[in-house]
Amino acid sequence: MDKRTIVAFLLIFVIWIVFSQFIWNPNKQQAATQPRTETAQPAVIQQQQAPIATQFQTPPAPLSPDEASLSENRIELSNDLLRLTFSNRGGVITQAVLADYTTADRETPIALLPEDASILGSNLYTSTGLLLLQDRLWRDSVFTTAEGEAVEFSMCLADGRTLRKRYTLGSSYNVRLDITSDPFPGINGYSLLMRSGINDTEEYDKYKSRDWKVRALVNGKVETIVLQQLEKLGTGRAYPMSGDISWAGVRSKYFGIIVVPDISADITHVEFDERNGGPAMYMLAANNRTDLAHTYDVFFGPLRYKLIEELYPSTGADEMAEVGAKMLRPISKFFLFLLSNINKVMGNFGVSIIIFALMLKILLYPLTHKSFESASKMQKIQPQVQEIQRKYRKDPRVLNVELNKLYKEEGVNPMGGCLPLLLQMPFLFALYPILRYSIDLRQEPLFFWLQDLSEPDPYYILPILMGLAMFLQQQFMTPKPSTENMDEKQRAQIQSTRMMGYIMPVLMFVIFMNYPSGLVLYWFVYNLLSIGQQLIIRRKLG
């Protein structure tokens, strides 16, 4: 395999990274042209053609006979993993704190909701108007069930009917929400307000506009919108999605909030926009009964693929975690499983990445060996190739015949290294999202200056070493022919190849200098192992 093939491979890898990070637009939907308010007719009601007034009005105060006797109250429910703070103003969650994860100071627990924000407020759509409930005071009561601690908020309407929102916190990162009511003819639907956005949790967020996103399973298809798209919409505009909403969520790089309706609930419309510097959403639920009896499961936690899969099997909600392109996902999941189990033994994720790079090199050895051996043989016969090129440069047909004859005599296939190299590419593409987005690397040190493998190297030492290793690797595989007997065209080709040998390592350094150091560590170690393999092959072939 000649130098141009190596350069082509590296260019393909670079183009894939740049394309996936800077160009690819995963969602082609158009933004809604009207501002998101709750004074317009909800799309869910339009779809069902339910009888409802086109102009909604707020019921006169007081909505609740005993609301005047209530005062705003905060309630906390907690387990070993999650601490939730509730407010009886709207019956909402005002904060979700993760006990096992801290901010950059390594002391302050992660709070997922921005300050003064809340989620899971509700307003009720009826045949006579819109009941605004999210800012009203609800009566609250705290108790313990067989499933865990619970808080129930109840709202007694002016006609004596009662609405209830019960939150039950179990032992994991999820809380169950039950929305029920007394018989209430004319309930067409209600909203779930998830407009808080999601908090900044990382010190380094250069790629926030692409790493932060929203996802939903709509009509059996996963839809994704990145924060960058939401930021371009402007104030009061949103991306609407209508249909069968199986789940929907917002995510930062490592954490997420996911709403998974039970079969009893019917989410038919969701809108995504940007709030508090992050992605946010607004959901509408339909109702075709005279009362409400809907259940949701709401997840607040780390985006670990296995964790979400275990909590919500067969729902596809594990798509909220980044595990690579669909076609390569089985390989990505296997790599994630392998890395996690190596780390259980080693206890240091940096060392685990080094061992993983060694294991992958051994696994791919037959493929890479063929590539490097072919390149070394091509280098060895370069003087003969140049002599034939010089002798028959004016007769392309004879030139090709003589070159093929030489390759056959020497047992060299000039393209012999290309296929094995191409077969390696799926492995690289499958590994990329694991090392870039895996929360396992978050705040995990290697040694000395590398105290967080999820963050870029603060001193650029690893990216520089990686660039030098790539430069050395290319030098070992680059033929060094004499240009004495070459024409101008051949000299230009040689010069171009040499220039690429300098440009590619620099380009890779520029790309990787802002990427997580865990990803750079893998690439650096893999290149070192490749250099060692090349030296062994060169010595073997003389």
VEXSELO-417131 format. One record per residue (C-alpha): x, y negated, z; residue number from 1. Coordinates in pm, 1 decimal, always signed. Each point is the difference from the previous one (the first is absolute). Layout:
REM VEXSELO-417131
REC; X; Y; Z; seq
REC; X; Y; Z; NUM
...
REM end
This chain:
REM VEXSELO-417131
REC; X; Y; Z; seq
REC; +0.0; +0.0; +0.0; 1
REC; +155.6; -333.2; -104.2; 2
REC; +1.9; -333.9; +176.6; 3
REC; -299.4; -133.1; -191.6; 4
REC; -215.2; +282.7; +134.7; 5
REC; +104.0; -85.9; +356.3; 6
REC; -78.6; -366.2; -60.7; 7
REC; -335.3; +92.6; -153.1; 8
REC; -87.3; +206.8; +307.1; 9
REC; +90.1; -281.6; +238.2; 10
REC; -195.3; -249.4; -208.6; 11
REC; -306.7; +223.6; +11.1; 12
REC; +26.5; +19.0; +377.9; 13
REC; +46.1; -377.5; +33.9; 14
REC; -288.6; -72.2; -237.4; 15
REC; -224.5; +236.0; +196.1; 16
REC; +80.7; -178.9; +327.7; 17
REC; -46.4; -346.7; -148.5; 18
REC; -318.0; +98.6; -182.8; 19
REC; -159.7; +165.8; +305.3; 20
REC; +91.2; -285.5; +232.1; 21
REC; -36.9; -313.3; -209.4; 22
REC; -220.0; +66.6; -303.1; 23
REC; -244.3; +284.8; +51.9; 24
REC; -348.8; -124.4; +71.6; 25
REC; -194.6; +292.2; +149.3; 26
REC; -340.5; -163.8; -13.4; 27
REC; -155.3; -174.5; -297.5; 28
REC; -318.4; -122.9; +162.2; 29
REC; -97.8; -361.4; -32.6; 30
REC; -46.4; -219.1; +304.2; 31
REC; -346.4; -101.3; +102.6; 32
REC; -89.7; -346.9; -124.2; 33
REC; -218.7; -93.1; +293.4; 34
REC; +126.9; -70.3; +350.9; 35
REC; -43.1; +273.8; +257.7; 36
REC; -280.6; -109.0; +227.5; 37
REC; -288.3; +178.6; +163.7; 38
REC; -260.9; -237.0; -131.2; 39
REC; +0.6; +167.3; -341.0; 40
REC; -185.2; +317.2; -87.7; 41
REC; +227.6; +297.7; +80.5; 42
REC; +103.2; +217.5; -290.8; 43
REC; -106.8; +314.8; +182.7; 44
REC; -357.2; -128.1; +15.6; 45
REC; +7.3; -96.7; -366.5; 46
REC; +109.0; +351.1; -93.3; 47
REC; -278.5; +164.7; +195.6; 48
REC; -257.8; -255.1; -117.6; 49
REC; -133.0; -16.7; +353.8; 50
REC; -263.8; -264.3; +78.6; 51
REC; +188.8; -282.2; +168.7; 52
REC; -16.3; -376.2; -11.0; 53
REC; +251.0; -162.3; -232.5; 54
REC; +50.8; -286.0; +243.6; 55
REC; +93.2; +112.0; +348.6; 56
REC; -55.9; -202.1; +312.5; 57
REC; +140.9; +15.1; +349.9; 58
REC; -255.8; +100.5; +265.5; 59
REC; -77.8; -271.0; +250.3; 60
REC; +180.9; +9.0; +335.8; 61
REC; -15.8; +162.6; +243.0; 62
REC; +39.7; +328.3; -187.5; 63
REC; +11.2; +200.7; +323.3; 64
REC; -232.8; -64.6; +295.7; 65
REC; +281.4; +54.7; +251.1; 66
REC; +284.9; -155.4; -199.1; 67
REC; -7.7; -318.3; +205.9; 68
REC; +98.9; +199.2; +309.7; 69
REC; +305.6; +154.3; -167.4; 70
REC; +356.5; -130.1; -11.1; 71
REC; +284.1; +99.9; -226.5; 72
REC; +178.7; +308.1; +128.2; 73
REC; +313.1; +195.3; -101.8; 74
REC; +23.9; +376.8; +45.4; 75
REC; +299.7; +231.0; -48.3; 76
REC; +3.8; +367.9; -90.6; 77
REC; +330.3; +182.9; -23.2; 78
REC; +168.0; +336.5; -39.7; 79
REC; +365.3; +97.5; -23.4; 80
REC; +28.9; -130.3; -356.9; 81
REC; -247.4; -284.1; -47.5; 82
REC; -137.4; -290.0; +203.0; 83
REC; -312.6; -170.6; -135.5; 84
REC; -139.3; -331.2; +121.5; 85
REC; -370.4; -71.9; -58.9; 86
REC; -214.8; -310.8; +30.8; 87
REC; -372.2; -4.6; +65.3; 88
REC; -23.4; -302.5; -231.5; 89
REC; -99.4; +190.2; -309.0; 90
REC; +86.0; +340.0; +150.6; 91
REC; +335.9; -8.5; -177.7; 92
REC; +357.6; +121.5; +39.3; 93
REC; +234.6; -292.2; +57.8; 94
REC; +329.5; +187.1; +27.6; 95
REC; +156.2; +340.9; -62.3; 96
REC; +336.7; +63.2; +167.6; 97
REC; +218.7; +302.4; -81.5; 98
REC; +180.0; +124.0; +312.1; 99
REC; +273.4; +197.5; -180.2; 100
REC; +110.1; -270.8; -245.2; 101
REC; +170.2; -331.3; +69.9; 102
REC; +85.4; -317.4; -188.2; 103
REC; +355.8; -93.7; -100.4; 104
REC; +91.1; -78.6; +361.6; 105
REC; -47.3; +372.7; +81.7; 106
REC; -212.4; -96.3; +303.8; 107
REC; -329.3; -158.3; -108.7; 108
REC; -263.4; +257.2; -105.6; 109
REC; -142.7; -39.0; -349.8; 110
REC; -328.7; -194.5; -15.4; 111
REC; -175.1; +70.8; -329.9; 112
REC; -247.5; -290.8; -1.1; 113
REC; +100.3; -366.0; -32.8; 114
REC; -63.1; -224.9; +296.6; 115
REC; -359.3; -126.2; +36.9; 116
REC; -119.5; +248.5; -264.3; 117
REC; -254.5; +280.7; +29.9; 118
REC; -144.7; +285.2; -202.1; 119
REC; -316.7; +208.8; -24.0; 120
REC; -239.8; -287.6; +51.1; 121
REC; -340.7; +60.7; -160.0; 122
REC; -289.9; -189.6; -153.4; 123
REC; -332.2; +159.2; -77.9; 124
REC; -184.4; -25.3; -334.2; 125
REC; -376.6; +33.7; +32.6; 126
REC; -296.8; -46.8; -227.9; 127
REC; -69.4; -336.0; +163.6; 128
REC; +346.9; -146.0; +22.7; 129
REC; +354.9; +25.7; +121.9; 130
REC; +61.4; +49.7; +371.6; 131
REC; +337.7; -150.7; +89.8; 132
REC; +132.8; +210.0; +287.3; 133
REC; +376.6; -31.1; -10.4; 134
REC; +13.4; -312.3; +220.1; 135
REC; -277.3; +93.0; +244.1; 136
REC; +54.4; +136.4; +349.0; 137
REC; -76.6; +370.6; +44.9; 138
REC; -57.3; +181.0; +327.1; 139
REC; +286.1; +242.0; +72.8; 140
REC; +48.0; +313.4; +209.2; 141
REC; +305.8; +222.8; +46.4; 142
REC; -18.9; +371.2; +76.8; 143
REC; +176.6; +331.6; -54.5; 144
REC; -113.2; +274.7; -233.5; 145
REC; +129.1; +349.9; -72.0; 146
REC; +190.2; -147.9; -297.0; 147
REC; +160.9; -284.6; +193.1; 148
REC; -60.0; -353.4; +121.8; 149
REC; -284.0; -194.2; -164.7; 150
REC; -145.5; -348.8; -8.2; 151
REC; -349.4; -73.0; -127.1; 152
REC; -126.6; -339.6; -111.9; 153
REC; -375.5; -52.6; -25.7; 154
REC; -200.9; -286.9; -145.3; 155
REC; -364.4; -38.8; +92.8; 156
REC; -175.3; -183.6; -281.3; 157
REC; -275.9; -252.6; +53.3; 158
REC; -268.3; +260.4; -78.0; 159
REC; +139.6; +243.2; +258.4; 160
REC; +178.5; +235.6; -238.1; 161
REC; +362.6; +89.9; +86.1; 162
REC; +312.8; +36.4; -209.4; 163
REC; +297.0; +193.6; +139.9; 164
REC; +368.8; +30.2; -89.2; 165
REC; +188.2; +268.1; +192.9; 166
REC; +379.2; +42.9; -22.7; 167
REC; +150.1; +326.9; +126.6; 168
REC; +377.9; +30.5; +33.4; 169
REC; +144.6; +348.3; -1.2; 170
REC; +362.7; +106.8; +34.8; 171
REC; +141.5; -114.2; -336.3; 172
REC; +22.9; -318.8; -207.5; 173
REC; -366.0; +0.7; -100.6; 174
REC; -320.3; -127.2; +156.6; 175
REC; -352.6; +111.0; -86.8; 176
REC; -263.6; -265.2; -66.0; 177
REC; -368.9; +92.7; +25.0; 178
REC; -251.9; -259.7; -122.0; 179
REC; -357.6; +75.1; +105.1; 180
REC; -328.1; -184.5; +43.8; 181
REC; -360.5; +40.1; +105.0; 182
REC; -247.7; +46.9; -285.8; 183
REC; +18.0; -323.0; -195.4; 184
REC; -192.5; -2.8; -330.0; 185
REC; +167.0; -201.7; -271.0; 186
REC; +369.5; +63.5; +75.7; 187
REC; +162.2; +1.5; -344.8; 188
REC; +362.6; +1.5; +112.6; 189
REC; +267.9; -167.6; +205.4; 190
REC; +353.9; -126.2; -32.3; 191
REC; +321.7; +112.0; +165.8; 192
REC; +240.3; -291.6; +25.1; 193
REC; +366.4; +99.8; -29.5; 194
REC; +129.0; -347.9; -77.0; 195
REC; +276.7; -17.0; +258.4; 196
REC; +279.2; +101.6; -233.5; 197
REC; +285.9; +195.8; +154.3; 198
REC; +288.0; -133.5; +206.6; 199
REC; +361.0; -50.3; -103.1; 200
REC; +196.9; +270.3; +179.2; 201
REC; +338.2; -9.0; -174.8; 202
REC; +284.9; -248.7; +21.5; 203
REC; +80.5; +45.3; -367.8; 204
REC; -290.1; -46.7; -241.6; 205
REC; +148.3; -114.0; -331.6; 206
REC; -215.6; +252.2; -187.1; 207
REC; -312.8; -60.3; +206.1; 208
REC; -208.7; -111.4; -297.6; 209
REC; +51.9; +342.3; -162.2; 210
REC; +31.4; +229.0; +303.7; 211
REC; -320.7; -126.3; +165.2; 212
REC; -315.3; +117.0; -172.5; 213
REC; -357.5; +122.5; +22.3; 214
REC; -128.4; +337.4; -110.9; 215
REC; -341.9; +157.5; -33.5; 216
REC; -143.1; +322.9; -135.9; 217
REC; -274.8; -122.2; -233.1; 218
REC; -207.8; +251.3; -196.0; 219
REC; +267.6; +262.5; +60.4; 220
REC; +286.8; -218.4; -125.4; 221
REC; +263.4; -172.9; +213.6; 222
REC; +15.8; -371.8; -74.6; 223
REC; +300.2; -209.4; +109.5; 224
REC; +48.1; -376.3; +14.3; 225
REC; +323.9; -155.1; +124.1; 226
REC; +15.2; -314.1; +212.1; 227
REC; +158.1; -189.9; -286.9; 228
REC; -319.1; +40.0; -201.8; 229
REC; -216.6; -110.9; +291.9; 230
REC; +214.1; -309.8; +57.7; 231
REC; -58.4; -108.2; -359.8; 232
REC; -378.5; +0.6; +39.9; 233
REC; -21.2; -321.0; +200.8; 234
REC; -227.1; -90.2; +288.9; 235
REC; -347.7; +152.4; +0.5; 236
REC; +60.2; +255.7; -275.4; 237
REC; +32.7; +375.4; +31.2; 238
REC; +40.9; +327.5; -187.1; 239
REC; -336.4; +180.1; +8.8; 240
REC; -46.2; +376.0; -22.5; 241
REC; -339.4; +168.2; -8.8; 242
REC; -102.5; +361.4; -0.6; 243
REC; +50.4; +293.6; +233.3; 244
REC; +260.9; -127.1; +248.0; 245
REC; +145.8; +304.9; +176.6; 246
REC; +255.3; -202.3; +198.2; 247
REC; +179.3; -332.8; -15.2; 248
REC; +294.9; -153.9; +178.2; 249
REC; +264.0; -270.0; +22.6; 250
REC; +369.5; +65.7; +54.1; 251
REC; +328.8; -169.0; +67.9; 252
REC; +323.8; +180.1; -83.7; 253
REC; -23.1; +246.1; +288.5; 254
REC; -339.0; -44.8; +172.2; 255
REC; -362.7; +4.6; -106.0; 256
REC; -365.9; -39.0; +91.6; 257
REC; -233.5; +249.0; -170.6; 258
REC; -379.2; +28.1; +13.6; 259
REC; -137.6; +347.2; -75.0; 260
REC; -383.0; +20.7; -7.4; 261
REC; -172.1; +315.4; +115.4; 262
REC; -247.7; +168.4; -232.0; 263
REC; -272.1; -189.2; +187.6; 264
REC; +131.6; -339.0; -115.4; 265
REC; -25.5; -135.7; -353.0; 266
REC; +260.1; -261.6; -91.5; 267
REC; -83.7; -116.2; -350.4; 268
REC; +195.8; -323.2; -34.8; 269
REC; +339.3; -124.0; +119.9; 270
REC; +184.6; -323.8; -72.5; 271
REC; +368.0; -69.3; +53.9; 272
REC; +164.6; -336.3; +52.9; 273
REC; +290.2; -161.3; +185.5; 274
REC; -38.6; -119.4; +359.8; 275
REC; +260.8; -103.3; +258.8; 276
REC; +280.8; +78.8; -242.0; 277
REC; -110.6; +358.6; -59.2; 278
REC; -259.5; +208.7; -184.3; 279
REC; -352.4; +4.5; +143.4; 280
REC; -333.2; +155.9; -94.0; 281
REC; -376.2; -37.7; +29.4; 282
REC; -234.1; +299.4; -20.8; 283
REC; -372.0; +41.7; -61.1; 284
REC; -197.1; +304.0; +110.4; 285
REC; -337.3; +95.1; -145.1; 286
REC; -289.2; +134.5; +206.0; 287
REC; -310.5; +179.3; -123.5; 288
REC; -151.0; +81.1; +340.7; 289
REC; -205.9; -195.1; +250.1; 290
REC; +282.7; +16.3; +252.4; 291
REC; +381.1; +17.8; +4.5; 292
REC; +199.0; +313.8; +85.3; 293
REC; +342.0; -37.4; -162.3; 294
REC; +343.3; +120.2; +112.6; 295
REC; +348.8; -117.1; -99.4; 296
REC; +349.9; +101.2; +93.7; 297
REC; +247.9; -288.9; +10.7; 298
REC; +375.0; +61.9; -3.0; 299
REC; +257.4; -240.2; +145.5; 300
REC; +350.6; +135.2; -24.1; 301
REC; +317.1; +102.1; -182.0; 302
REC; -36.6; +112.3; -358.2; 303
REC; +127.2; +352.7; +44.4; 304
REC; -130.0; +218.8; -277.9; 305
REC; -31.4; +313.3; +214.8; 306
REC; -173.0; -184.5; +285.2; 307
REC; -268.2; -149.8; -224.6; 308
REC; -48.5; +330.2; -182.5; 309
REC; -62.7; +176.6; +332.1; 310
REC; -244.4; -266.2; +121.7; 311
REC; -195.5; -17.9; -326.9; 312
REC; +43.3; +329.5; -186.9; 313
REC; -142.4; +27.5; -349.6; 314
REC; -85.6; -372.7; -14.6; 315
REC; +307.9; -119.9; -188.1; 316
REC; +58.4; -269.6; +264.6; 317
REC; +363.8; +113.0; +17.2; 318
REC; +37.0; -198.9; -325.1; 319
REC; +43.2; -303.1; +226.8; 320
REC; +353.6; +128.7; +67.7; 321
REC; +257.4; -41.8; -275.7; 322
REC; +100.1; +344.9; -119.6; 323
REC; +87.6; -73.2; -361.3; 324
REC; -166.5; +29.7; -336.7; 325
REC; -276.1; +259.5; -19.2; 326
REC; +187.3; +223.4; -243.8; 327
REC; +308.5; +9.2; +226.2; 328
REC; -183.9; +3.7; +333.1; 329
REC; +59.3; +371.5; +74.5; 330
REC; +375.1; -57.8; -30.2; 331
REC; -20.5; -317.1; +211.8; 332
REC; -195.2; +181.3; +271.4; 333
REC; +252.9; +282.5; +1.5; 334
REC; +287.5; -248.6; +35.0; 335
REC; -182.8; -174.3; +285.3; 336
REC; -55.6; +334.3; +174.0; 337
REC; +364.7; +95.1; -46.4; 338
REC; +134.4; -333.3; +127.5; 339
REC; -227.2; +4.4; +303.6; 340
REC; +107.5; +349.7; +99.7; 341
REC; +369.6; -77.5; -47.9; 342
REC; -46.8; -300.3; +226.4; 343
REC; -160.3; +217.2; +269.2; 344
REC; +328.0; +189.8; +17.4; 345
REC; +246.6; -287.2; -48.4; 346
REC; -177.5; -270.7; +198.6; 347
REC; +142.0; -273.3; -225.5; 348
REC; -178.2; -89.1; -319.8; 349
REC; +314.3; -143.1; -160.8; 350
REC; +184.8; +328.1; +50.1; 351
REC; -311.7; +181.8; -123.1; 352
REC; +7.8; -200.4; -324.5; 353
REC; +367.0; +93.0; -50.7; 354
REC; -78.1; +369.3; +53.4; 355
REC; -303.6; -29.0; -228.1; 356
REC; +218.1; -153.1; -275.7; 357
REC; +240.1; +293.7; +37.1; 358
REC; -287.1; +251.9; -17.0; 359
REC; -145.5; -168.1; -309.4; 360
REC; +342.1; -1.7; -165.6; 361
REC; +30.5; +375.0; +66.2; 362
REC; -353.3; +58.1; -129.5; 363
REC; +71.6; -192.5; -319.7; 364
REC; +354.7; +131.9; -36.3; 365
REC; -71.5; +222.7; -303.3; 366
REC; -151.1; -296.0; -184.6; 367
REC; +260.1; -259.5; +93.7; 368
REC; +285.5; +247.1; -53.8; 369
REC; -106.3; +49.4; -360.2; 370
REC; -23.6; -375.9; -51.8; 371
REC; +343.0; -74.3; +146.2; 372
REC; +164.3; +295.9; -172.0; 373
REC; -136.4; -111.6; -335.2; 374
REC; +126.1; -353.7; +61.4; 375
REC; +346.9; +128.8; +97.5; 376
REC; +24.7; +219.3; -311.0; 377
REC; -101.3; -294.9; -215.3; 378
REC; +278.2; -205.1; +157.1; 379
REC; +252.3; +276.0; -65.9; 380
REC; -70.0; +15.3; -374.0; 381
REC; -22.4; -378.2; -47.1; 382
REC; +332.2; -20.7; -190.4; 383
REC; -126.3; +258.0; -252.8; 384
REC; -335.6; -179.5; -26.1; 385
REC; +176.7; -330.5; -69.4; 386
REC; +222.6; +157.4; -260.2; 387
REC; -302.4; +140.1; -186.4; 388
REC; -178.1; -335.1; +27.4; 389
REC; +303.3; -178.0; -140.4; 390
REC; +49.2; +251.0; -279.3; 391
REC; -363.0; +11.5; -117.0; 392
REC; -129.7; -341.7; +104.0; 393
REC; -94.9; -82.2; -358.6; 394
REC; -195.8; +323.8; -49.2; 395
REC; -269.7; +36.5; +272.9; 396
REC; -125.4; +332.6; -133.8; 397
REC; +339.5; +169.9; +15.5; 398
REC; +68.3; -172.4; +333.2; 399
REC; -304.6; +164.2; +157.9; 400
REC; +88.5; +340.0; -146.2; 401
REC; +355.9; -14.4; +135.5; 402
REC; -109.7; -123.0; +343.2; 403
REC; -255.5; +280.9; +30.2; 404
REC; +267.4; +247.1; -106.0; 405
REC; +233.4; -131.0; +272.9; 406
REC; -272.3; +16.7; +263.7; 407
REC; -73.8; +360.2; -96.2; 408
REC; +366.6; +103.8; +9.1; 409
REC; +53.1; -159.3; +342.7; 410
REC; -331.6; +122.8; +140.6; 411
REC; -122.5; -352.6; +67.6; 412
REC; -354.1; -128.1; -37.5; 413
REC; +5.3; -382.9; -2.9; 414
REC; -357.9; +0.4; +125.3; 415
REC; +53.3; +286.2; +245.4; 416
REC; +3.8; -227.3; +301.5; 417
REC; -307.5; -202.4; -87.1; 418
REC; -276.0; +249.3; +81.3; 419
REC; +133.6; +89.2; +346.0; 420
REC; +33.8; -370.1; +78.4; 421
REC; -355.6; -67.0; -112.3; 422
REC; -121.2; +286.9; +216.8; 423
REC; +152.6; -175.2; +303.1; 424
REC; -201.5; -316.7; -53.9; 425
REC; -329.3; +130.9; +149.4; 426
REC; +190.8; +81.7; +319.7; 427
REC; +137.2; -354.0; +20.3; 428
REC; -337.6; -158.9; -71.6; 429
REC; -170.2; +225.7; +257.9; 430
REC; +256.7; -88.3; +267.8; 431
REC; -11.5; -375.7; -60.0; 432
REC; -337.2; -78.5; +171.2; 433
REC; +84.1; +230.7; +293.0; 434
REC; +318.0; -185.2; +89.6; 435
REC; -148.5; -340.4; -80.9; 436
REC; -332.1; +25.2; +187.3; 437
REC; +38.9; +276.2; +258.1; 438
REC; -69.8; -130.8; +349.4; 439
REC; +241.4; +266.1; +127.9; 440
REC; +286.5; -230.0; -101.5; 441
REC; -146.5; -300.5; +183.4; 442
REC; +237.7; -122.4; +274.2; 443
REC; +207.4; +316.7; -39.3; 444
REC; +376.7; -69.5; +29.3; 445
REC; +296.0; +170.9; -165.2; 446
REC; +303.6; -152.5; +172.6; 447
REC; +179.2; -328.4; +63.7; 448
REC; -162.9; -276.9; -206.0; 449
REC; -280.5; +217.6; -142.8; 450
REC; -263.4; -11.6; +274.1; 451
REC; -311.3; +22.9; -218.1; 452
REC; -3.8; +223.1; -308.1; 453
REC; -330.7; -152.0; -113.1; 454
REC; +160.5; -345.1; -37.1; 455
REC; +264.6; -116.3; -250.7; 456
REC; +364.4; +19.9; +104.8; 457
REC; +55.9; -339.6; +171.0; 458
REC; +359.9; -20.2; -125.2; 459
REC; -50.8; +169.3; -340.9; 460
REC; +273.1; +252.3; +84.9; 461
REC; -197.8; +306.3; -117.8; 462
REC; -116.2; -159.5; -330.0; 463
REC; +362.3; -101.1; -74.0; 464
REC; +126.6; +350.7; +74.6; 465
REC; -278.5; +143.3; -215.4; 466
REC; +97.6; -227.2; -289.7; 467
REC; +366.3; +99.4; +31.2; 468
REC; -92.7; +369.0; +7.6; 469
REC; -208.3; -41.4; -315.7; 470
REC; +288.1; -180.9; -168.5; 471
REC; +244.2; +281.0; +87.2; 472
REC; -246.5; +265.1; -111.4; 473
REC; -41.5; -164.5; -338.6; 474
REC; +375.5; -41.1; -40.3; 475
REC; +50.4; +373.0; +55.2; 476
REC; -257.1; +79.3; -268.3; 477
REC; +110.6; -262.7; -251.2; 478
REC; +218.0; +108.6; -291.0; 479
REC; +306.2; -224.0; -44.2; 480
REC; +66.0; +25.5; -371.9; 481
REC; +265.8; -193.6; -181.3; 482
REC; -143.4; -271.3; -224.0; 483
REC; +306.6; -6.8; -224.1; 484
REC; -156.8; +187.7; -291.1; 485
REC; -357.6; -127.6; +45.8; 486
REC; -187.5; -238.7; -224.0; 487
REC; -169.9; -313.9; +132.8; 488
REC; -335.4; +169.9; +59.9; 489
REC; +155.0; +279.4; +205.5; 490
REC; +206.2; -247.4; +202.7; 491
REC; -315.5; -201.1; +73.8; 492
REC; -176.7; +313.1; +121.6; 493
REC; +288.7; +88.6; +230.5; 494
REC; +11.9; -353.6; +136.3; 495
REC; -377.4; +0.3; +58.7; 496
REC; +23.8; +330.0; +187.1; 497
REC; +278.3; -132.0; +219.0; 498
REC; -197.2; -314.7; +79.0; 499
REC; -299.8; +206.9; +108.5; 500
REC; +231.9; +187.2; +235.1; 501
REC; +52.0; -328.8; +184.1; 502
REC; -350.9; -141.8; -36.4; 503
REC; -200.4; +300.4; +123.4; 504
REC; +161.2; +25.1; +347.3; 505
REC; -47.5; -374.5; +46.9; 506
REC; -363.4; +22.9; -112.0; 507
REC; -67.9; +289.4; +236.6; 508
REC; +162.4; -194.9; +284.8; 509
REC; -227.9; -298.5; -65.7; 510
REC; -309.7; +222.4; -3.5; 511
REC; +89.0; +205.4; +307.9; 512
REC; +140.2; -279.5; +216.7; 513
REC; -352.9; -86.5; +118.1; 514
REC; -126.4; +357.3; +26.8; 515
REC; -14.8; +203.9; +324.1; 516
REC; +346.9; +113.8; +99.6; 517
REC; -127.3; +359.2; +33.5; 518
REC; -66.3; +7.2; -374.4; 519
REC; +341.3; -151.8; -76.1; 520
REC; +166.9; +248.8; +235.1; 521
REC; -149.2; +293.1; -188.6; 522
REC; +106.1; -136.2; -338.6; 523
REC; +352.9; -74.9; +124.8; 524
REC; +50.8; +347.2; +150.3; 525
REC; -142.7; +169.8; -308.1; 526
REC; +240.9; -194.5; -223.6; 527
REC; +296.0; +95.5; +221.6; 528
REC; -96.4; +366.3; -27.5; 529
REC; -32.5; -39.0; -377.7; 530
REC; +351.7; -147.2; -18.1; 531
REC; +134.5; +297.5; +193.8; 532
REC; -180.2; +238.5; -234.2; 533
REC; +145.9; -177.3; -303.6; 534
REC; +354.3; +20.9; +139.3; 535
REC; -38.9; +375.8; +56.0; 536
REC; -125.3; +51.4; -356.6; 537
REC; +282.5; -210.1; -148.5; 538
REC; +259.2; +200.2; +191.3; 539
REC; -163.4; +324.9; -111.2; 540
REC; +3.8; -101.6; -367.6; 541
REC; +352.0; -137.8; +22.1; 542
REM end
